[in-house]
Amino acid sequence: MKKAKVDTKSCIGCGACISVCPKGAIRLVNGKSMIDLKKCIGCGACTNVCPVEAIDLKNE
């Protein structure tokens, strides 16, 4: 199953991913997006809105 993974070096903390996550699995921690993998359903919504492409879907 695929899960979203954030590249914290690239993440700019804009919050776009938070607003589109249907499961509320993403939150900002120290200005970077963090994904709760237990909640992530691998839908890819966050990857589509990230302006710096800091989120990828990876096999868990």
C-alpha distance matrix in Angstrom:
0.0 3.8 6.6 10.2 12.7 16.4 19.0 21.7 24.4 23.9 23.2 26.5 25.8 26.6 24.4 23.4 19.7 20.9 22.8 20.1 17.2 17.2 16.1 18.4 15.9 17.9 21.4 23.9 24.9 27.9 27.5 23.9 20.7 18.6 15.2 14.6 11.0 11.8 12.7 10.3 8.5 7.4 10.5 12.1 15.5 16.2 15.8 18.3 20.9 21.1 24.5 24.0 20.5 19.6 15.9 13.2 9.5 8.2 5.7 5.9
3.8 0.0 3.8 6.9 9.4 13.1 15.7 18.5 21.1 20.3 19.7 23.0 22.4 23.3 21.3 20.2 16.6 18.1 20.2 17.5 14.9 15.6 14.9 16.8 14.2 15.5 19.0 21.2 22.4 25.2 24.5 20.9 17.7 16.0 12.8 13.2 9.9 11.8 12.2 9.0 7.8 5.2 8.4 9.0 12.6 12.9 12.2 14.9 17.5 17.4 20.8 20.3 16.7 15.9 12.2 9.5 5.7 5.1 4.3 5.7
6.6 3.8 0.0 3.8 6.5 10.1 13.1 15.5 18.5 17.9 16.8 20.0 19.2 20.2 18.1 17.5 13.8 15.0 17.5 15.3 12.4 13.7 12.6 13.9 10.9 12.0 15.3 17.5 18.6 21.5 21.0 17.4 14.2 12.2 9.0 9.6 6.7 9.3 9.5 6.2 6.6 4.6 8.1 8.3 11.3 10.8 10.7 13.9 15.8 15.3 18.9 18.3 15.1 13.7 10.0 8.2 5.3 5.4 6.2 6.0
10.2 6.9 3.8 0.0 3.8 6.8 10.0 12.4 15.3 14.4 13.2 16.3 15.6 16.6 14.8 14.2 10.6 12.3 14.9 13.1 10.7 13.0 12.3 12.8 9.9 9.8 12.9 14.7 16.0 18.7 17.7 14.1 10.9 9.7 7.2 9.2 7.6 10.9 10.5 7.0 8.4 6.0 8.4 7.1 9.4 7.9 7.7 11.3 12.7 11.8 15.3 14.7 11.7 10.1 6.4 5.6 4.4 6.2 8.7 9.0
12.7 9.4 6.5 3.8 0.0 3.8 6.7 9.1 12.0 11.7 10.9 14.4 14.2 15.9 14.8 14.8 11.7 13.4 16.5 15.3 13.3 16.0 15.1 14.8 11.6 10.5 12.8 13.7 14.4 16.5 15.8 12.0 9.6 8.3 7.1 9.7 8.7 12.4 12.7 9.9 11.9 9.7 12.1 10.3 12.3 9.9 9.2 13.0 13.9 12.0 15.0 13.6 10.9 8.3 5.5 5.4 6.1 6.6 9.6 9.6
16.4 13.1 10.1 6.8 3.8 0.0 3.8 5.6 8.7 8.2 7.2 10.7 10.7 12.8 12.3 12.8 10.3 12.1 15.4 15.0 13.6 16.8 16.3 15.1 12.2 10.0 11.4 11.3 11.9 13.5 12.5 8.6 6.9 6.8 7.4 10.8 11.0 14.8 14.6 12.2 14.7 12.7 14.4 11.9 13.0 9.8 9.3 12.9 12.8 10.1 12.7 10.9 9.1 5.7 4.5 6.7 9.0 10.1 13.3 13.3
19.0 15.7 13.1 10.0 6.7 3.8 0.0 3.8 5.5 5.5 6.2 10.0 11.1 13.6 14.1 14.8 13.0 15.1 18.2 18.0 17.0 20.4 20.0 18.7 15.9 13.4 14.1 13.2 13.2 13.8 12.7 9.2 8.9 9.5 10.9 14.2 14.4 18.2 18.3 15.9 18.2 15.9 17.6 14.8 15.9 12.6 11.4 14.7 14.5 11.2 12.8 10.0 8.7 5.1 6.2 8.1 11.1 11.7 15.0 15.4
21.7 18.5 15.5 12.4 9.1 5.6 3.8 0.0 3.8 5.4 5.0 8.2 9.0 12.2 13.0 14.6 13.3 14.7 18.0 18.6 17.7 21.2 20.6 18.6 16.0 13.0 12.7 10.9 10.3 10.3 9.4 6.2 7.3 8.4 11.0 14.2 15.3 18.8 19.0 17.2 20.0 18.3 19.8 17.2 17.8 14.2 13.7 16.8 15.9 12.4 13.7 11.1 11.0 7.3 8.9 11.5 14.3 15.0 18.1 17.9
24.4 21.1 18.5 15.3 12.0 8.7 5.5 3.8 0.0 3.8 5.8 8.3 10.5 13.5 15.1 16.5 15.9 17.6 20.6 21.2 20.8 24.4 24.1 22.2 19.7 16.6 16.1 13.9 13.2 12.2 11.1 8.8 10.6 12.1 14.7 18.0 18.9 22.5 22.7 20.7 23.3 21.2 22.6 19.6 20.2 16.6 15.6 18.3 17.3 13.6 13.9 10.7 11.2 8.1 10.8 13.2 16.5 17.0 20.3 20.5
23.9 20.3 17.9 14.4 11.7 8.2 5.5 5.4 3.8 0.0 3.8 6.4 9.2 11.3 13.2 14.0 13.6 16.0 18.6 18.9 19.0 22.8 23.0 21.2 19.1 15.9 15.9 13.9 14.3 13.7 11.6 9.1 10.3 12.5 14.7 18.4 19.2 22.8 22.5 20.1 22.3 19.9 20.8 17.5 17.8 14.3 12.9 15.2 14.1 10.3 10.2 6.9 7.8 5.3 8.8 11.6 15.1 16.5 20.0 20.8
23.2 19.7 16.8 13.2 10.9 7.2 6.2 5.0 5.8 3.8 0.0 3.8 5.6 8.0 9.6 10.8 10.5 12.5 15.1 15.9 16.0 19.8 20.0 17.9 16.1 12.7 12.3 10.3 11.3 11.1 8.6 6.0 6.9 9.8 12.2 15.9 17.3 20.8 20.0 17.9 20.4 18.5 19.1 16.0 15.7 12.0 11.6 13.9 12.2 8.5 9.1 7.0 8.1 5.3 8.0 11.6 14.8 16.6 20.1 20.5
26.5 23.0 20.0 16.3 14.4 10.7 10.0 8.2 8.3 6.4 3.8 0.0 3.8 5.6 8.5 10.1 11.1 12.7 14.8 16.3 17.1 20.9 21.4 18.9 17.7 14.0 13.0 10.4 11.6 10.8 7.4 6.6 8.3 11.9 14.6 18.2 20.1 23.3 22.2 20.3 22.8 21.2 21.3 18.3 17.3 13.6 13.7 15.2 12.7 9.4 8.9 7.7 10.1 8.4 11.2 14.9 18.1 20.2 23.7 24.0
25.8 22.4 19.2 15.6 14.2 10.7 11.1 9.0 10.5 9.2 5.6 3.8 0.0 3.8 5.5 8.3 9.2 9.8 12.1 14.1 14.7 18.4 18.7 15.8 15.0 11.2 9.6 6.9 8.8 8.7 5.1 4.7 6.0 9.7 12.5 15.9 18.3 21.1 19.7 18.4 21.1 20.0 20.2 17.6 16.2 12.6 13.7 15.3 12.5 9.8 10.4 10.2 12.0 10.0 11.7 15.5 18.2 20.4 23.6 23.5
26.6 23.3 20.2 16.6 15.9 12.8 13.6 12.2 13.5 11.3 8.0 5.6 3.8 0.0 3.8 5.7 8.0 8.9 10.1 12.3 13.8 17.4 18.3 15.7 15.6 12.0 10.9 9.1 11.8 12.1 8.4 8.3 8.4 12.1 14.3 17.6 19.9 22.6 20.6 19.1 21.4 20.3 19.7 17.1 15.0 11.8 13.2 13.8 10.4 8.5 8.6 9.8 11.9 11.1 12.5 16.3 18.9 21.6 25.0 25.2
24.4 21.3 18.1 14.8 14.8 12.3 14.1 13.0 15.1 13.2 9.6 8.5 5.5 3.8 0.0 3.8 5.4 5.1 6.6 9.2 10.3 13.8 14.7 11.9 12.2 8.8 8.0 7.3 10.9 12.3 9.2 8.6 7.2 10.4 11.9 14.8 17.3 19.6 17.3 16.1 18.4 17.8 17.1 15.1 12.7 9.7 12.1 12.9 9.7 8.7 10.2 11.8 12.8 11.8 12.1 15.6 17.6 20.4 23.4 23.3
23.4 20.2 17.5 14.2 14.8 12.8 14.8 14.6 16.5 14.0 10.8 10.1 8.3 5.7 3.8 0.0 3.8 5.5 5.4 6.8 9.0 12.5 14.2 12.3 12.8 10.1 10.5 10.7 14.3 15.8 12.7 11.5 9.5 12.4 13.0 16.0 17.9 20.2 17.6 15.8 17.4 16.4 15.1 12.8 10.0 7.5 9.8 9.7 6.3 6.4 8.2 10.7 11.4 11.4 11.3 14.5 16.4 19.6 22.7 23.1
19.7 16.6 13.8 10.6 11.7 10.3 13.0 13.3 15.9 13.6 10.5 11.1 9.2 8.0 5.4 3.8 0.0 3.8 5.5 5.4 6.2 9.9 11.3 9.7 9.6 7.2 8.8 10.0 13.3 15.6 13.0 10.9 7.9 10.0 9.7 12.7 14.3 16.6 14.1 12.0 13.7 12.8 11.8 9.7 7.4 4.4 7.5 8.5 6.3 6.3 9.5 11.2 10.7 10.2 8.9 11.8 13.1 16.3 19.2 19.4
20.9 18.1 15.0 12.3 13.4 12.1 15.1 14.7 17.6 16.0 12.5 12.7 9.8 8.9 5.1 5.5 3.8 0.0 3.8 5.6 5.5 8.9 9.5 7.0 7.7 5.3 6.3 8.2 11.8 14.5 12.4 10.9 7.9 9.4 9.3 11.5 13.9 15.6 12.8 11.7 13.9 14.0 13.3 12.1 9.7 7.5 10.9 12.0 9.8 10.0 12.9 14.5 14.3 13.2 11.9 14.7 15.6 18.4 20.9 20.5
22.8 20.2 17.5 14.9 16.5 15.4 18.2 18.0 20.6 18.6 15.1 14.8 12.1 10.1 6.6 5.4 5.5 3.8 0.0 3.8 5.9 8.4 10.3 8.3 10.3 8.8 9.7 11.4 15.2 17.6 15.2 14.2 11.5 13.2 12.8 14.7 16.9 18.2 15.0 14.0 15.4 15.5 13.9 13.0 9.8 8.6 12.1 12.0 9.5 10.9 13.4 15.8 15.8 15.6 14.3 16.9 17.7 20.9 23.3 23.2
20.1 17.5 15.3 13.1 15.3 15.0 18.0 18.6 21.2 18.9 15.9 16.3 14.1 12.3 9.2 6.8 5.4 5.6 3.8 0.0 3.8 6.1 8.9 8.4 10.1 9.4 11.6 13.8 17.3 20.0 17.6 15.9 12.7 14.0 12.7 14.5 15.9 17.2 13.8 12.2 12.8 12.7 10.5 9.8 6.3 6.4 9.9 9.4 8.0 10.2 13.2 15.7 14.8 15.0 13.1 15.0 15.3 18.7 21.0 21.2
17.2 14.9 12.4 10.7 13.3 13.6 17.0 17.7 20.8 19.0 16.0 17.1 14.7 13.8 10.3 9.0 6.2 5.5 5.9 3.8 0.0 3.8 5.5 5.4 6.6 6.9 9.9 12.8 16.0 19.1 17.4 15.3 11.7 11.9 9.9 11.1 12.3 13.4 10.0 8.5 9.5 10.0 8.6 8.7 6.4 6.3 10.0 10.8 10.2 11.6 15.1 16.9 15.5 15.0 12.4 14.0 13.6 16.5 18.4 18.2
17.2 15.6 13.7 13.0 16.0 16.8 20.4 21.2 24.4 22.8 19.8 20.9 18.4 17.4 13.8 12.5 9.9 8.9 8.4 6.1 3.8 0.0 3.8 5.8 7.9 9.7 12.6 15.9 19.0 22.3 20.9 18.9 15.2 14.9 12.4 12.6 13.4 13.5 9.8 8.9 8.9 10.4 8.7 10.2 8.2 9.5 12.9 13.2 13.1 15.1 18.6 20.5 18.9 18.6 15.7 16.6 15.6 18.3 19.5 19.2
16.1 14.9 12.6 12.3 15.1 16.3 20.0 20.6 24.1 23.0 20.0 21.4 18.7 18.3 14.7 14.2 11.3 9.5 10.3 8.9 5.5 3.8 0.0 3.8 5.3 8.3 11.3 14.9 17.5 21.1 20.2 18.2 14.5 13.3 10.5 9.7 10.7 10.2 6.4 6.8 7.6 10.2 9.8 11.7 10.6 11.1 14.4 15.6 15.6 16.8 20.4 21.8 20.2 19.1 16.1 17.0 15.6 17.7 18.6 17.5
18.4 16.8 13.9 12.8 14.8 15.1 18.7 18.6 22.2 21.2 17.9 18.9 15.8 15.7 11.9 12.3 9.7 7.0 8.3 8.4 5.4 5.8 3.8 0.0 3.8 5.7 7.9 11.6 14.2 17.8 17.0 15.4 11.9 11.1 9.0 8.7 11.0 11.0 7.5 8.3 10.4 12.4 12.2 13.1 11.6 10.9 14.5 16.0 15.1 15.8 19.2 20.6 19.4 18.0 15.6 17.2 16.6 18.7 20.1 18.8
15.9 14.2 10.9 9.9 11.6 12.2 15.9 16.0 19.7 19.1 16.1 17.7 15.0 15.6 12.2 12.8 9.6 7.7 10.3 10.1 6.6 7.9 5.3 3.8 0.0 3.8 6.9 10.5 12.5 16.2 15.8 13.6 10.0 8.2 5.5 5.1 7.4 8.0 5.2 5.7 8.8 10.5 11.4 12.0 11.5 10.2 13.3 15.5 15.1 15.1 18.7 19.3 17.9 15.9 13.3 14.7 14.0 15.7 17.0 15.5
17.9 15.5 12.0 9.8 10.5 10.0 13.4 13.0 16.6 15.9 12.7 14.0 11.2 12.0 8.8 10.1 7.2 5.3 8.8 9.4 6.9 9.7 8.3 5.7 3.8 0.0 3.8 7.0 9.5 13.0 12.2 9.9 6.4 5.5 4.5 6.3 9.1 10.9 8.8 8.3 11.5 12.1 12.8 12.3 11.4 9.0 12.0 14.3 13.2 12.6 15.8 16.4 15.5 13.3 11.4 13.6 14.0 15.9 17.9 16.7
21.4 19.0 15.3 12.9 12.8 11.4 14.1 12.7 16.1 15.9 12.3 13.0 9.6 10.9 8.0 10.5 8.8 6.3 9.7 11.6 9.9 12.6 11.3 7.9 6.9 3.8 0.0 3.8 6.5 9.9 9.4 8.1 5.6 5.5 6.7 8.3 11.8 13.4 11.7 11.9 15.2 15.8 16.6 15.8 14.5 11.8 14.7 16.9 15.0 13.9 16.6 17.0 16.9 14.4 13.4 16.2 17.1 18.8 21.0 19.6
23.9 21.2 17.5 14.7 13.7 11.3 13.2 10.9 13.9 13.9 10.3 10.4 6.9 9.1 7.3 10.7 10.0 8.2 11.4 13.8 12.8 15.9 14.9 11.6 10.5 7.0 3.8 0.0 3.8 6.5 5.6 5.2 4.6 6.0 8.9 11.1 14.4 16.4 15.2 15.0 18.4 18.5 19.3 17.9 16.6 13.4 15.7 17.9 15.6 13.8 15.8 15.9 16.4 13.7 13.7 16.9 18.5 20.2 22.7 21.5
24.9 22.4 18.6 16.0 14.4 11.9 13.2 10.3 13.2 14.3 11.3 11.6 8.8 11.8 10.9 14.3 13.3 11.8 15.2 17.3 16.0 19.0 17.5 14.2 12.5 9.5 6.5 3.8 0.0 3.8 5.4 5.3 6.3 6.4 9.9 11.6 14.8 16.9 16.5 16.7 20.3 20.4 21.7 20.4 19.6 16.3 18.2 20.8 18.8 16.5 18.4 17.7 18.2 15.0 15.2 18.3 19.9 20.9 23.2 21.7
27.9 25.2 21.5 18.7 16.5 13.5 13.8 10.3 12.2 13.7 11.1 10.8 8.7 12.1 12.3 15.8 15.6 14.5 17.6 20.0 19.1 22.3 21.1 17.8 16.2 13.0 9.9 6.5 3.8 0.0 3.8 5.6 8.4 9.4 13.2 15.2 18.2 20.5 20.2 20.1 23.7 23.5 24.7 23.0 22.2 18.7 20.2 22.6 20.4 17.7 18.8 17.8 18.9 15.7 16.8 20.0 22.1 23.1 25.7 24.4
27.5 24.5 21.0 17.7 15.8 12.5 12.7 9.4 11.1 11.6 8.6 7.4 5.1 8.4 9.2 12.7 13.0 12.4 15.2 17.6 17.4 20.9 20.2 17.0 15.8 12.2 9.4 5.6 5.4 3.8 0.0 3.8 6.9 9.4 13.0 15.7 18.6 21.1 20.3 19.7 23.0 22.5 23.2 21.1 20.0 16.4 17.8 19.9 17.3 14.6 15.4 14.7 16.2 13.5 14.9 18.5 20.9 22.4 25.3 24.5
23.9 20.9 17.4 14.1 12.0 8.6 9.2 6.2 8.8 9.1 6.0 6.6 4.7 8.3 8.6 11.5 10.9 10.9 14.2 15.9 15.3 18.9 18.2 15.4 13.6 9.9 8.1 5.2 5.3 5.6 3.8 0.0 3.8 6.4 10.0 13.1 15.5 18.4 17.7 16.7 20.0 19.1 20.1 17.9 17.3 13.6 14.7 17.2 15.1 12.3 13.6 12.5 13.4 10.3 11.4 14.8 17.2 18.6 21.5 20.9
20.7 17.7 14.2 10.9 9.6 6.9 8.9 7.3 10.6 10.3 6.9 8.3 6.0 8.4 7.2 9.5 7.9 7.9 11.5 12.7 11.7 15.2 14.5 11.9 10.0 6.4 5.6 4.6 6.3 8.4 6.9 3.8 0.0 3.8 6.7 10.0 12.4 15.3 14.3 13.1 16.3 15.5 16.5 14.6 13.9 10.4 12.0 14.6 12.9 10.5 12.9 12.3 12.3 9.4 9.2 12.5 14.4 16.1 18.9 18.2
18.6 16.0 12.2 9.7 8.3 6.8 9.5 8.4 12.1 12.5 9.8 11.9 9.7 12.1 10.4 12.4 10.0 9.4 13.2 14.0 11.9 14.9 13.3 11.1 8.2 5.5 5.5 6.0 6.4 9.4 9.4 6.4 3.8 0.0 3.8 6.7 9.2 12.0 11.6 10.9 14.4 14.2 15.9 14.6 14.6 11.4 13.1 16.2 15.2 13.2 16.0 15.2 14.5 11.3 10.2 12.6 13.7 14.7 17.0 15.7
15.2 12.8 9.0 7.2 7.1 7.4 10.9 11.0 14.7 14.7 12.2 14.6 12.5 14.3 11.9 13.0 9.7 9.3 12.8 12.7 9.9 12.4 10.5 9.0 5.5 4.5 6.7 8.9 9.9 13.2 13.0 10.0 6.7 3.8 0.0 3.8 5.8 8.7 8.1 7.1 10.7 10.8 12.7 12.1 12.6 10.1 12.0 15.1 14.8 13.5 16.9 16.5 14.9 12.2 9.9 11.4 11.5 12.5 14.4 12.9
14.6 13.2 9.6 9.2 9.7 10.8 14.2 14.2 18.0 18.4 15.9 18.2 15.9 17.6 14.8 16.0 12.7 11.5 14.7 14.5 11.1 12.6 9.7 8.7 5.1 6.3 8.3 11.1 11.6 15.2 15.7 13.1 10.0 6.7 3.8 0.0 3.8 5.4 5.5 6.2 10.0 11.2 13.6 14.0 14.6 12.8 14.9 18.0 17.9 17.0 20.5 20.2 18.5 15.8 13.3 14.2 13.5 13.9 14.8 12.5
11.0 9.9 6.7 7.6 8.7 11.0 14.4 15.3 18.9 19.2 17.3 20.1 18.3 19.9 17.3 17.9 14.3 13.9 16.9 15.9 12.3 13.4 10.7 11.0 7.4 9.1 11.8 14.4 14.8 18.2 18.6 15.5 12.4 9.2 5.8 3.8 0.0 3.8 5.3 4.9 8.1 9.1 12.2 12.9 14.5 13.2 14.6 17.9 18.6 17.8 21.4 20.9 18.6 16.1 13.1 13.0 11.4 11.2 11.5 8.9
11.8 11.8 9.3 10.9 12.4 14.8 18.2 18.8 22.5 22.8 20.8 23.3 21.1 22.6 19.6 20.2 16.6 15.6 18.2 17.2 13.4 13.5 10.2 11.0 8.0 10.9 13.4 16.4 16.9 20.5 21.1 18.4 15.3 12.0 8.7 5.4 3.8 0.0 3.8 5.8 8.3 10.6 13.4 15.1 16.4 15.7 17.5 20.4 21.1 20.8 24.5 24.4 22.1 19.7 16.6 16.4 14.4 14.1 13.7 10.8
12.7 12.2 9.5 10.5 12.7 14.6 18.3 19.0 22.7 22.5 20.0 22.2 19.7 20.6 17.3 17.6 14.1 12.8 15.0 13.8 10.0 9.8 6.4 7.5 5.2 8.8 11.7 15.2 16.5 20.2 20.3 17.7 14.3 11.6 8.1 5.5 5.3 3.8 0.0 3.8 6.4 9.2 11.2 13.1 13.7 13.3 15.8 18.2 18.7 18.9 22.6 23.0 20.9 19.0 15.8 16.0 14.1 14.9 15.0 12.9
10.3 9.0 6.2 7.0 9.9 12.2 15.9 17.2 20.7 20.1 17.9 20.3 18.4 19.1 16.1 15.8 12.0 11.7 14.0 12.2 8.5 8.9 6.8 8.3 5.7 8.3 11.9 15.0 16.7 20.1 19.7 16.7 13.1 10.9 7.1 6.2 4.9 5.8 3.8 0.0 3.8 5.6 7.9 9.4 10.6 10.3 12.3 14.9 15.8 16.0 19.8 20.1 17.7 16.1 12.6 12.5 10.5 11.6 12.1 10.8
8.5 7.8 6.6 8.4 11.9 14.7 18.2 20.0 23.3 22.3 20.4 22.8 21.1 21.4 18.4 17.4 13.7 13.9 15.4 12.8 9.5 8.9 7.6 10.4 8.8 11.5 15.2 18.4 20.3 23.7 23.0 20.0 16.3 14.4 10.7 10.0 8.1 8.3 6.4 3.8 0.0 3.8 5.6 8.4 10.0 11.1 12.7 14.6 16.3 17.2 21.0 21.5 18.7 17.8 14.1 13.2 10.4 11.7 11.7 11.1
7.4 5.2 4.6 6.0 9.7 12.7 15.9 18.3 21.2 19.9 18.5 21.2 20.0 20.3 17.8 16.4 12.8 14.0 15.5 12.7 10.0 10.4 10.2 12.4 10.5 12.1 15.8 18.5 20.4 23.5 22.5 19.1 15.5 14.2 10.8 11.2 9.1 10.6 9.2 5.6 3.8 0.0 3.8 5.5 8.3 9.3 9.8 12.0 14.2 14.9 18.5 18.9 15.7 15.1 11.3 9.8 6.9 8.7 9.4 9.8
10.5 8.4 8.1 8.4 12.1 14.4 17.6 19.8 22.6 20.8 19.1 21.3 20.2 19.7 17.1 15.1 11.8 13.3 13.9 10.5 8.6 8.7 9.8 12.2 11.4 12.8 16.6 19.3 21.7 24.7 23.2 20.1 16.5 15.9 12.7 13.6 12.2 13.4 11.2 7.9 5.6 3.8 0.0 3.8 5.7 8.1 8.9 9.9 12.3 13.8 17.4 18.4 15.5 15.7 12.1 11.0 8.7 11.5 12.5 13.5
12.1 9.0 8.3 7.1 10.3 11.9 14.8 17.2 19.6 17.5 16.0 18.3 17.6 17.1 15.1 12.8 9.7 12.1 13.0 9.8 8.7 10.2 11.7 13.1 12.0 12.3 15.8 17.9 20.4 23.0 21.1 17.9 14.6 14.6 12.1 14.0 12.9 15.1 13.1 9.4 8.4 5.5 3.8 0.0 3.8 5.4 5.2 6.5 9.2 10.4 13.9 14.8 11.8 12.3 8.9 8.0 6.8 10.3 12.5 13.9
15.5 12.6 11.3 9.4 12.3 13.0 15.9 17.8 20.2 17.8 15.7 17.3 16.2 15.0 12.7 10.0 7.4 9.7 9.8 6.3 6.4 8.2 10.6 11.6 11.5 11.4 14.5 16.6 19.6 22.2 20.0 17.3 13.9 14.6 12.6 14.6 14.5 16.4 13.7 10.6 10.0 8.3 5.7 3.8 0.0 3.8 5.5 5.3 6.8 9.1 12.5 14.2 12.0 12.8 10.0 10.5 10.2 13.8 16.1 17.2
16.2 12.9 10.8 7.9 9.9 9.8 12.6 14.2 16.6 14.3 12.0 13.6 12.6 11.8 9.7 7.5 4.4 7.5 8.6 6.4 6.3 9.5 11.1 10.9 10.2 9.0 11.8 13.4 16.3 18.7 16.4 13.6 10.4 11.4 10.1 12.8 13.2 15.7 13.3 10.3 11.1 9.3 8.1 5.4 3.8 0.0 3.8 5.4 5.5 6.3 10.0 11.4 9.4 9.5 7.0 8.7 9.5 13.0 15.8 16.6
15.8 12.2 10.7 7.7 9.2 9.3 11.4 13.7 15.6 12.9 11.6 13.7 13.7 13.2 12.1 9.8 7.5 10.9 12.1 9.9 10.0 12.9 14.4 14.5 13.3 12.0 14.7 15.7 18.2 20.2 17.8 14.7 12.0 13.1 12.0 14.9 14.6 17.5 15.8 12.3 12.7 9.8 8.9 5.2 5.5 3.8 0.0 3.8 5.6 5.6 8.9 9.6 6.8 7.7 5.2 6.1 7.6 11.2 14.4 16.0
18.3 14.9 13.9 11.3 13.0 12.9 14.7 16.8 18.3 15.2 13.9 15.2 15.3 13.8 12.9 9.7 8.5 12.0 12.0 9.4 10.8 13.2 15.6 16.0 15.5 14.3 16.9 17.9 20.8 22.6 19.9 17.2 14.6 16.2 15.1 18.0 17.9 20.4 18.2 14.9 14.6 12.0 9.9 6.5 5.3 5.4 3.8 0.0 3.8 5.9 8.4 10.3 8.2 10.3 8.7 9.5 10.7 14.5 17.5 19.3
20.9 17.5 15.8 12.7 13.9 12.8 14.5 15.9 17.3 14.1 12.2 12.7 12.5 10.4 9.7 6.3 6.3 9.8 9.5 8.0 10.2 13.1 15.6 15.1 15.1 13.2 15.0 15.6 18.8 20.4 17.3 15.1 12.9 15.2 14.8 17.9 18.6 21.1 18.7 15.8 16.3 14.2 12.3 9.2 6.8 5.5 5.6 3.8 0.0 3.8 6.1 8.9 8.2 10.0 9.3 11.4 13.2 16.9 20.0 21.4
21.1 17.4 15.3 11.8 12.0 10.1 11.2 12.4 13.6 10.3 8.5 9.4 9.8 8.5 8.7 6.4 6.3 10.0 10.9 10.2 11.6 15.1 16.8 15.8 15.1 12.6 13.9 13.8 16.5 17.7 14.6 12.3 10.5 13.2 13.5 17.0 17.8 20.8 18.9 16.0 17.2 14.9 13.8 10.4 9.1 6.3 5.6 5.9 3.8 0.0 3.8 5.5 5.2 6.5 6.9 9.8 12.4 15.7 19.2 20.5
24.5 20.8 18.9 15.3 15.0 12.7 12.8 13.7 13.9 10.2 9.1 8.9 10.4 8.6 10.2 8.2 9.5 12.9 13.4 13.2 15.1 18.6 20.4 19.2 18.7 15.8 16.6 15.8 18.4 18.8 15.4 13.6 12.9 16.0 16.9 20.5 21.4 24.5 22.6 19.8 21.0 18.5 17.4 13.9 12.5 10.0 8.9 8.4 6.1 3.8 0.0 3.8 5.8 7.9 9.7 12.5 15.5 18.7 22.3 23.8
24.0 20.3 18.3 14.7 13.6 10.9 10.0 11.1 10.7 6.9 7.0 7.7 10.2 9.8 11.8 10.7 11.2 14.5 15.8 15.7 16.9 20.5 21.8 20.6 19.3 16.4 17.0 15.9 17.7 17.8 14.7 12.5 12.3 15.2 16.5 20.2 20.9 24.4 23.0 20.1 21.5 18.9 18.4 14.8 14.2 11.4 9.6 10.3 8.9 5.5 3.8 0.0 3.8 5.5 8.4 11.1 14.7 17.3 21.0 22.5
20.5 16.7 15.1 11.7 10.9 9.1 8.7 11.0 11.2 7.8 8.1 10.1 12.0 11.9 12.8 11.4 10.7 14.3 15.8 14.8 15.5 18.9 20.2 19.4 17.9 15.5 16.9 16.4 18.2 18.9 16.2 13.4 12.3 14.5 14.9 18.5 18.6 22.1 20.9 17.7 18.7 15.7 15.5 11.8 12.0 9.4 6.8 8.2 8.2 5.2 5.8 3.8 0.0 3.8 5.6 7.6 11.1 13.7 17.5 19.2
19.6 15.9 13.7 10.1 8.3 5.7 5.1 7.3 8.1 5.3 5.3 8.4 10.0 11.1 11.8 11.4 10.2 13.2 15.6 15.0 15.0 18.6 19.1 18.0 15.9 13.3 14.4 13.7 15.0 15.7 13.5 10.3 9.4 11.3 12.2 15.8 16.1 19.7 19.0 16.1 17.8 15.1 15.7 12.3 12.8 9.5 7.7 10.3 10.0 6.5 7.9 5.5 3.8 0.0 3.8 6.8 10.4 12.5 16.2 17.4
15.9 12.2 10.0 6.4 5.5 4.5 6.2 8.9 10.8 8.8 8.0 11.2 11.7 12.5 12.1 11.3 8.9 11.9 14.3 13.1 12.4 15.7 16.1 15.6 13.3 11.4 13.4 13.7 15.2 16.8 14.9 11.4 9.2 10.2 9.9 13.3 13.1 16.6 15.8 12.6 14.1 11.3 12.1 8.9 10.0 7.0 5.2 8.7 9.3 6.9 9.7 8.4 5.6 3.8 0.0 3.8 7.0 9.5 13.1 14.2
13.2 9.5 8.2 5.6 5.4 6.7 8.1 11.5 13.2 11.6 11.6 14.9 15.5 16.3 15.6 14.5 11.8 14.7 16.9 15.0 14.0 16.6 17.0 17.2 14.7 13.6 16.2 16.9 18.3 20.0 18.5 14.8 12.5 12.6 11.4 14.2 13.0 16.4 16.0 12.5 13.2 9.8 11.0 8.0 10.5 8.7 6.1 9.5 11.4 9.8 12.5 11.1 7.6 6.8 3.8 0.0 3.8 6.2 9.9 11.8
9.5 5.7 5.3 4.4 6.1 9.0 11.1 14.3 16.5 15.1 14.8 18.1 18.2 18.9 17.6 16.4 13.1 15.6 17.7 15.3 13.6 15.6 15.6 16.6 14.0 14.0 17.1 18.5 19.9 22.1 20.9 17.2 14.4 13.7 11.5 13.5 11.4 14.4 14.1 10.5 10.4 6.9 8.7 6.8 10.2 9.5 7.6 10.7 13.2 12.4 15.5 14.7 11.1 10.4 7.0 3.8 0.0 3.8 6.9 9.0
8.2 5.1 5.4 6.2 6.6 10.1 11.7 15.0 17.0 16.5 16.6 20.2 20.4 21.6 20.4 19.6 16.3 18.4 20.9 18.7 16.5 18.3 17.7 18.7 15.7 15.9 18.8 20.2 20.9 23.1 22.4 18.6 16.1 14.7 12.5 13.9 11.2 14.1 14.9 11.6 11.7 8.7 11.5 10.3 13.8 13.0 11.2 14.5 16.9 15.7 18.7 17.3 13.7 12.5 9.5 6.2 3.8 0.0 3.8 6.2
5.7 4.3 6.2 8.7 9.6 13.3 15.0 18.1 20.3 20.0 20.1 23.7 23.6 25.0 23.4 22.7 19.2 20.9 23.3 21.0 18.4 19.5 18.6 20.1 17.0 17.9 21.0 22.7 23.2 25.7 25.3 21.5 18.9 17.0 14.4 14.8 11.5 13.7 15.0 12.1 11.7 9.4 12.5 12.5 16.1 15.8 14.4 17.5 20.0 19.2 22.3 21.0 17.5 16.2 13.1 9.9 6.9 3.8 0.0 3.8
5.9 5.7 6.0 9.0 9.6 13.3 15.4 17.9 20.5 20.8 20.5 24.0 23.5 25.2 23.3 23.1 19.4 20.5 23.2 21.2 18.2 19.2 17.5 18.8 15.5 16.7 19.6 21.5 21.7 24.4 24.5 20.9 18.2 15.7 12.9 12.5 8.9 10.8 12.9 10.8 11.1 9.8 13.5 13.9 17.2 16.6 16.0 19.3 21.4 20.5 23.8 22.5 19.2 17.4 14.2 11.8 9.0 6.2 3.8 0.0
